[in-house]
């Protein structure tokens, strides 16, 4: 009482300021500056600032919250207590949390440390492609021929699918039949009047100039679906699903069923059916350069089936085989064989355009790789952007992914982060060489929150307890439905970066990366990050 009005008998708390000059020159790194344009301040009737200088008087009293209130300063203390727990001895944290509206830093711990972001790299890849291409952009794949079809529908030449990196030929995304992926190709050829092809079906994947594996991926990655080959022509994310079922008797091999046809893979089944109480473990191994997939392990008698995957080498060849079969099913005869090309092969000269296959809009493609954290699709769109920057003056030996990295460097420079804060080898984050900082990642999140494509960027983020890679995390906590963030996991590296809404309604942008942390038994790599996110969402900010 007695404050807030210039009235006789009230406490004289007065600020005299010049609205034309008022400003705040202080920063979080250099905080010791008085505000500009405020020549006089009186507290309890005593001059504290006179002509812009502190008088030395301290007539005010500190206001302390009672034990039942939750002061805003309590959240930084809780976050610091979390990241400095003894269980993280030997591990490395990089964390930064800012108020999204004002940009003020709420908390930071090692914000400028270069960390392995794992799949938080996808935040940069998605922001880059949305910025450069726009959310309505579509990838167009030409269907060409070496000769035009005649009036009877005879194509006396080769059919060439000139791949551009469209990741959308995937029946799993809509839980459809495998063959539905080829319906657009069949329809396009039927509109062009094609009824018979005397030449070959050629899957030409040379447009993207890059090797099958992403830069600095490891050899081990090639045994798993998350390390499937990168190709300008992609089918079903370039892996097949395997259903492995215990036999009727102990000691017999398990049954292996391949759920997609014509992959060209050969399966060496060395699995066994163990006793009913035995351990279950299946391992998939394909040696580099081979088409043979070795299956090891055991399933207990009477136990449930095991679902796993096997990446398909040279996916363009798989696509060509399957397309030829799909055309035959639709009544379009193909007399020739199937062929595939990939960089650095010479592209097929096919001048007759029969039509185009158009992808979904980029907003859907970005959500398609961000929500489930899909590596192949990320690197396809990343490389597609890079190749689109090629000009007649570009060196022919520069790869598509290298051109994309150059575009990323230009984009990061616009964020205003220190040079060397973002060092990437590829876009998905499967590379162990990718490095960034929590501070740079928060700058990216702040930038995209004000970007013209902010809605598409935000819609692609998983929501805690709701969807994507956060669907089963933080359920039943304050973070459920209030944290939208990208996950990331590699061995000894985990990350979570995005946006949070506190219990008080405050909007936050945050980045948390934890490296060199061996995950305890019966725990998950993301658990410490979830704890941090729950603290953010639980904060009541003094309310």
C-alpha positions in Angstrom: 0.0 0.0 0.0 1.0 3.6 -0.4 3.0 3.0 -3.6 2.3 3.3 -7.3 0.9 6.9 -7.3 2.5 10.3 -6.9 0.3 11.4 -4.0 1.0 13.1 -0.7 1.7 10.5 2.0 2.7 7.8 -0.4 6.2 6.3 -0.6 8.2 8.3 -3.1 9.4 5.6 -5.5 10.0 7.7 -8.6 11.8 7.0 -11.9 12.5 9.9 -14.2 13.3 8.8 -17.8 13.6 10.2 -21.3 11.4 8.1 -23.6 13.6 9.1 -26.6 16.8 7.8 -25.0 15.8 5.0 -22.7 17.5 1.7 -23.4 19.3 -1.3 -21.9 23.0 -1.6 -22.8 23.5 -4.6 -20.5 23.9 -8.1 -21.8 24.1 -11.4 -20.0 27.8 -11.6 -20.8 28.4 -8.0 -19.9 25.7 -7.1 -17.3 27.2 -4.3 -15.4 25.7 -1.2 -17.0 23.0 1.2 -15.9 20.0 1.7 -18.2 20.4 4.6 -20.6 17.9 7.5 -20.6 17.1 7.3 -16.8 18.8 10.2 -15.1 17.0 10.0 -11.7 15.6 7.3 -9.4 14.2 7.8 -5.9 13.5 4.9 -3.6 11.5 5.7 -0.4 12.1 9.4 -1.1 15.9 9.0 -1.2 17.8 9.7 -4.5 19.5 6.5 -5.6 20.5 7.6 -9.1 21.2 11.3 -9.7 22.2 12.5 -13.1 22.8 8.9 -14.2 25.2 8.1 -11.3 24.6 5.9 -8.3 24.6 8.0 -5.1 25.6 5.0 -2.9 22.3 5.1 -1.0 20.5 1.8 -0.4 17.1 2.7 1.2 15.2 -0.2 -0.3 14.5 -3.6 1.4 14.7 -7.1 -0.1 11.4 -8.8 -0.7 11.5 -12.5 0.2 9.0 -15.1 -0.9 7.4 -17.2 1.8 8.0 -20.9 2.0 4.9 -21.8 0.1 5.7 -19.7 -3.0 7.7 -20.8 -6.0 10.0 -18.0 -7.0 11.1 -17.7 -10.7 14.7 -17.9 -9.6 14.0 -21.4 -8.2 14.0 -23.0 -11.7 17.6 -22.2 -12.5 18.6 -23.7 -9.1 16.7 -26.9 -9.8 18.2 -27.2 -13.3 21.7 -26.6 -11.9 21.1 -29.2 -9.2 20.0 -31.7 -11.9 23.0 -31.4 -14.2 25.5 -31.4 -11.4 24.3 -34.6 -9.8 27.1 -37.2 -9.0 25.7 -39.7 -11.5 26.9 -37.3 -14.3 30.5 -37.3 -13.1 32.6 -37.9 -16.2 29.7 -36.9 -18.5 29.4 -33.6 -20.2 26.3 -31.3 -20.3 25.6 -28.5 -22.7 22.3 -26.7 -21.7 20.7 -23.3 -22.5 17.2 -22.2 -21.7 15.8 -18.8 -22.8 12.5 -16.9 -22.5 11.1 -17.0 -26.0 9.3 -13.7 -26.0 12.1 -11.6 -24.5 15.1 -13.6 -25.4 16.4 -13.4 -21.9 18.6 -16.3 -20.7 16.9 -18.3 -17.9 19.6 -20.9 -17.4 22.8 -22.1 -19.0 25.4 -24.7 -18.3 28.3 -25.2 -20.7 26.2 -23.5 -23.5 29.2 -23.1 -25.8 30.6 -26.6 -25.5 30.8 -28.4 -28.8 28.6 -31.5 -28.3 27.5 -34.4 -30.4 23.8 -33.5 -31.1 22.9 -36.9 -32.6 19.5 -36.4 -34.3 19.2 -32.8 -33.0 21.1 -32.2 -36.3 17.8 -32.7 -38.0 16.6 -29.3 -36.5 19.3 -27.6 -38.6 18.5 -29.7 -41.8 14.7 -29.0 -41.5 15.2 -25.3 -40.8 17.6 -25.0 -43.8 15.3 -26.7 -46.3 12.2 -24.8 -45.1 14.1 -21.5 -45.3 15.5 -22.2 -48.8 12.7 -24.1 -50.5 9.5 -23.2 -48.6 6.9 -25.5 -47.1 5.0 -25.9 -50.4 8.0 -27.1 -52.4 7.6 -30.5 -54.1 10.2 -32.8 -55.5 9.4 -33.7 -59.2 10.7 -37.0 -60.6 10.7 -37.2 -64.4 9.7 -40.4 -66.2 11.6 -40.4 -69.5 12.0 -42.7 -72.5 14.6 -43.1 -75.2 11.7 -43.1 -77.8 8.1 -41.8 -77.8 5.3 -44.4 -77.6 3.5 -44.9 -80.9 -0.2 -44.7 -81.5 -0.6 -48.3 -80.4 1.1 -47.7 -77.1 4.4 -49.4 -78.1 7.4 -47.8 -76.5 10.3 -49.1 -78.6 13.0 -48.1 -76.2 13.9 -47.8 -72.5 11.8 -46.4 -69.7 14.0 -44.3 -67.4 13.0 -43.2 -63.9 15.3 -40.2 -63.2 15.4 -40.1 -59.4 15.6 -36.8 -57.5 15.6 -38.1 -54.0 11.8 -38.3 -53.3 11.5 -40.3 -50.0 7.7 -40.8 -50.4 7.6 -44.1 -52.2 7.0 -45.9 -49.0 4.0 -48.1 -48.3 4.7 -48.1 -44.5 3.8 -44.4 -44.1 0.1 -45.2 -44.7 0.2 -48.8 -43.7 -0.6 -49.8 -47.2 0.2 -52.7 -49.5 3.7 -52.7 -50.9 2.5 -52.4 -54.5 0.6 -49.1 -53.8 4.0 -47.3 -54.0 4.0 -47.9 -57.8 0.4 -46.7 -58.5 1.6 -43.2 -59.5 4.1 -44.6 -62.0 1.5 -46.9 -63.5 -1.0 -44.1 -63.8 1.5 -41.7 -65.4 2.5 -44.3 -68.0 -1.2 -45.1 -68.8 -1.9 -41.4 -69.3 1.1 -41.3 -71.7 -0.6 -44.1 -73.6 2.2 -46.7 -72.9 1.0 -50.3 -73.2 4.2 -52.2 -74.0 7.9 -51.5 -73.5 10.4 -53.3 -75.7 13.5 -51.9 -73.9 14.6 -51.9 -70.3 13.3 -50.4 -67.1 16.1 -48.2 -65.9 16.3 -46.7 -62.4 18.7 -43.8 -62.8 19.9 -42.5 -59.4 22.8 -40.5 -60.7 21.3 -37.1 -60.1 22.3 -37.1 -56.5 26.1 -37.2 -56.4 26.9 -38.9 -53.2 28.0 -42.4 -51.9 25.5 -44.9 -50.4 26.4 -44.1 -46.8 26.3 -40.7 -45.3 29.6 -38.9 -44.5 31.4 -40.4 -41.4 28.7 -43.0 -40.7 30.2 -46.2 -39.2 30.4 -49.6 -40.8 28.1 -51.0 -38.1 25.3 -48.6 -39.1 24.9 -50.6 -42.4 23.3 -53.5 -40.5 20.4 -51.5 -39.3 17.4 -49.7 -40.9 18.6 -46.4 -39.5 21.8 -46.8 -41.7 20.0 -47.8 -44.9 21.7 -46.6 -48.1 21.1 -43.1 -49.5 20.0 -43.1 -53.1 18.2 -40.7 -55.4 15.8 -43.6 -56.0 14.5 -45.0 -52.8 11.9 -47.6 -52.0 10.3 -48.3 -48.6 13.1 -46.5 -46.9 15.5 -49.0 -48.4 14.9 -51.9 -46.0 12.8 -55.0 -45.7 10.9 -56.2 -42.7 11.6 -59.7 -41.3 9.2 -61.8 -39.2 11.1 -64.5 -37.3 9.0 -67.1 -35.5 10.1 -69.9 -33.2 9.8 -73.5 -34.6 7.4 -76.1 -33.2 10.3 -78.0 -31.5 13.3 -76.9 -29.5 16.5 -77.1 -31.4 15.0 -76.4 -34.8 15.7 -73.3 -36.9 13.3 -70.4 -36.5 11.1 -69.5 -39.5 12.1 -66.4 -41.4 9.5 -64.5 -43.5 10.5 -61.5 -45.7 7.6 -59.1 -45.9 8.6 -57.2 -49.0 9.4 -58.9 -52.3 12.2 -58.7 -54.9 14.9 -57.2 -52.6 17.6 -59.3 -54.1 18.8 -60.3 -50.6 19.8 -63.9 -49.7 19.1 -65.0 -46.2 21.5 -67.3 -44.3 19.3 -68.5 -41.4 21.4 -69.7 -38.4 18.8 -69.0 -35.8 17.5 -71.7 -33.4 14.5 -72.3 -31.2 15.6 -72.6 -27.6 13.9 -74.0 -24.5 10.7 -72.2 -23.3 12.6 -70.3 -20.6 15.6 -69.4 -22.7 16.8 -65.9 -23.6 15.5 -64.3 -26.8 18.0 -62.5 -29.1 18.2 -62.1 -32.8 21.1 -60.5 -34.7 21.2 -59.4 -38.3 24.6 -59.1 -40.1 25.4 -58.3 -43.7 29.0 -58.0 -44.7 29.9 -55.0 -46.8 29.6 -55.6 -50.5 27.5 -58.7 -50.1 23.8 -59.5 -50.7 23.7 -62.2 -48.1 22.1 -61.4 -44.7 23.2 -63.7 -41.9 20.7 -64.2 -39.1 21.9 -65.4 -35.7 20.3 -65.9 -32.3 17.6 -67.8 -30.6 13.9 -67.5 -29.7 12.3 -69.4 -26.8 9.9 -72.3 -27.7 6.3 -71.0 -27.7 7.4 -67.4 -27.5 6.2 -64.5 -29.6 7.6 -63.7 -33.0 10.5 -61.2 -33.5 10.1 -58.4 -36.0 13.4 -56.9 -37.3 14.8 -55.3 -40.5 17.5 -55.8 -43.1 18.7 -52.8 -45.3 18.7 -53.4 -49.0 21.9 -52.6 -50.9 21.6 -50.8 -54.2 18.0 -49.7 -53.6 17.6 -48.4 -57.2 18.0 -51.9 -58.5 15.3 -53.1 -56.0 13.0 -50.3 -57.3 13.6 -51.3 -60.9 12.8 -55.0 -60.3 9.6 -54.1 -58.3 8.5 -51.5 -60.9 8.8 -54.0 -63.7 6.6 -56.4 -61.8 4.1 -53.7 -60.9 3.8 -52.7 -64.6 3.2 -56.3 -65.5 0.4 -56.6 -62.9 -1.2 -53.5 -64.5 -1.0 -54.9 -68.0 2.0 -53.0 -69.3 4.4 -55.5 -70.8 8.1 -55.1 -70.4 10.2 -57.2 -72.7 13.6 -55.9 -71.6 15.5 -56.3 -68.4 16.0 -54.1 -65.4 19.0 -51.8 -64.9 20.1 -49.4 -62.3 22.6 -46.6 -62.2 24.1 -44.5 -59.4 26.8 -41.9 -59.1 29.4 -41.8 -60.5 27.8 -43.7 -63.4 26.9 -41.7 -66.6 23.2 -40.8 -66.7 21.0 -42.3 -69.4 20.3 -40.0 -72.3 16.5 -40.2 -72.5 14.9 -37.1 -74.1 11.2 -38.0 -74.2 9.3 -36.8 -71.1 6.4 -39.1 -70.4 5.3 -37.4 -67.2 6.4 -36.6 -63.6 5.8 -38.0 -60.2 5.2 -35.2 -57.7 6.1 -35.6 -54.0 4.1 -34.4 -51.1 4.7 -30.8 -50.1 7.9 -30.2 -48.2 6.0 -29.5 -44.9 4.9 -33.1 -45.0 8.3 -34.4 -46.0 10.0 -32.5 -43.1 7.4 -33.8 -40.6 8.0 -37.3 -42.1 11.6 -37.3 -41.1 11.4 -35.2 -38.0 8.6 -36.9 -36.1 10.1 -40.5 -36.3 13.7 -39.2 -36.6 14.3 -40.9 -40.0 17.9 -40.6 -41.1 17.6 -41.6 -44.8 14.8 -39.3 -45.5 16.6 -36.4 -43.8 19.8 -36.9 -45.9 17.8 -37.3 -49.1 16.1 -33.9 -48.7 19.3 -32.4 -47.4 21.2 -33.6 -50.5 18.4 -32.7 -52.8 18.7 -29.1 -51.6 22.4 -29.2 -52.2 22.2 -30.6 -55.7 19.7 -27.9 -56.6 22.4 -25.3 -55.9 24.7 -26.8 -58.6 25.4 -24.5 -61.5 27.5 -24.7 -64.6 30.4 -23.2 -62.6 30.2 -25.8 -59.8 33.1 -28.3 -59.8 31.8 -31.7 -61.0 33.5 -33.6 -58.2 31.7 -31.7 -55.5 29.1 -34.0 -54.0 25.5 -33.1 -53.4 25.9 -33.3 -49.6 28.9 -31.1 -49.7 26.8 -28.4 -51.5 24.2 -28.8 -48.8 26.7 -28.3 -46.1 27.9 -25.1 -47.8 24.3 -23.9 -47.8 24.0 -24.8 -44.1 27.1 -22.8 -43.3 25.6 -19.8 -45.0 22.3 -20.3 -43.1 24.0 -20.7 -39.7 25.9 -17.4 -40.3 22.6 -15.7 -40.3 21.9 -16.9 -36.8 24.7 -14.7 -35.5 26.4 -17.5 -33.6 30.2 -17.6 -33.2 32.1 -19.2 -36.0 32.8 -22.9 -35.4 29.7 -23.4 -33.3 28.2 -25.7 -35.9 30.4 -28.3 -37.6 28.5 -30.9 -39.5 29.4 -33.7 -41.9 25.8 -34.6 -42.9 22.3 -33.7 -42.1 20.7 -36.5 -40.2 23.0 -36.7 -37.1 24.0 -40.3 -37.6 27.5 -39.0 -38.2 29.6 -39.0 -35.0 31.5 -36.0 -36.4 28.6 -33.6 -36.2 29.1 -31.0 -33.5 27.1 -28.0 -32.3 26.4 -26.1 -29.1 23.4 -25.7 -27.0 23.7 -21.9 -27.5 23.7 -22.2 -31.3 20.8 -24.6 -31.2 18.7 -22.2 -29.1 19.6 -19.4 -31.5 18.2 -21.6 -34.3 15.0 -22.2 -32.3 14.6 -18.5 -31.7 15.2 -17.7 -35.4 12.7 -20.3 -36.5 10.1 -19.1 -34.0 10.0 -15.8 -35.9 10.5 -17.3 -39.4 7.9 -17.3 -42.2 7.9 -21.1 -42.0 7.5 -21.2 -38.2 4.3 -23.1 -38.4 5.7 -25.9 -40.6 8.8 -26.1 -38.4 6.9 -26.3 -35.2 4.4 -28.9 -36.6 7.3 -31.2 -37.4 8.4 -31.4 -33.8 7.4 -34.4 -31.6 5.1 -33.5 -28.7 5.8 -35.1 -25.3 3.5 -38.0 -24.6 1.6 -37.4 -27.8 3.4 -38.3 -31.1 6.7 -39.0 -32.9 9.8 -40.0 -31.0 8.3 -38.5 -27.8 5.0 -40.4 -28.0 5.9 -42.7 -25.1 8.1 -40.3 -23.1 7.0 -37.9 -20.3 3.4 -39.3 -20.3 1.5 -38.3 -17.2 3.9 -35.5 -16.3 3.7 -31.7 -16.6 5.6 -32.0 -19.9 2.9 -34.0 -21.6 1.5 -31.9 -24.4 3.6 -28.9 -23.4 7.0 -29.8 -24.6 7.6 -29.9 -28.4 11.2 -31.0 -29.1 13.5 -33.0 -31.3 15.1 -36.0 -29.7 18.6 -37.4 -30.5 20.4 -40.6 -29.4 23.7 -42.1 -30.2 25.8 -44.3 -28.0 27.0 -42.1 -25.1 25.2 -39.1 -26.6 21.6 -37.9 -26.1 19.9 -34.6 -26.8 16.5 -32.8 -26.6 15.9 -29.4 -28.0 12.8 -27.4 -28.7 10.1 -25.4 -27.0 8.3 -25.7 -23.7 5.4 -24.0 -22.1 5.6 -23.7 -18.4 2.8 -24.1 -15.9 2.7 -20.3 -15.7 2.2 -20.0 -19.5 5.7 -18.8 -20.2 7.2 -19.9 -23.6 10.7 -21.2 -23.5 13.2 -22.3 -26.1 15.8 -24.8 -24.8 18.6 -27.1 -25.8 20.0 -29.9 -23.7 22.8 -32.2 -24.8 24.4 -34.9 -22.7 27.5 -36.6 -23.9 29.8 -39.4 -22.6 27.1 -40.7 -20.4 26.8 -44.5 -20.1 23.2 -45.4 -19.6 22.5 -47.3 -16.4 20.9 -50.7 -16.6 17.1 -50.6 -16.8 17.3 -46.9 -17.8 17.0 -45.1 -21.2 19.4 -42.6 -22.7 16.7 -39.9 -22.7 15.7 -40.1 -19.1 17.9 -37.3 -17.8 16.7 -35.0 -20.6 13.1 -35.8 -19.8 13.7 -34.9 -16.2 15.0 -31.5 -17.4 12.0 -31.0 -19.7 9.6 -31.8 -16.9 11.3 -29.2 -14.7 10.8 -26.6 -17.4 7.1 -27.5 -17.9 6.4 -27.6 -14.1 7.7 -24.2 -13.4 5.0 -21.8 -12.1 7.2 -18.7 -12.2 6.1 -17.4 -8.8 2.4 -18.1 -9.3 
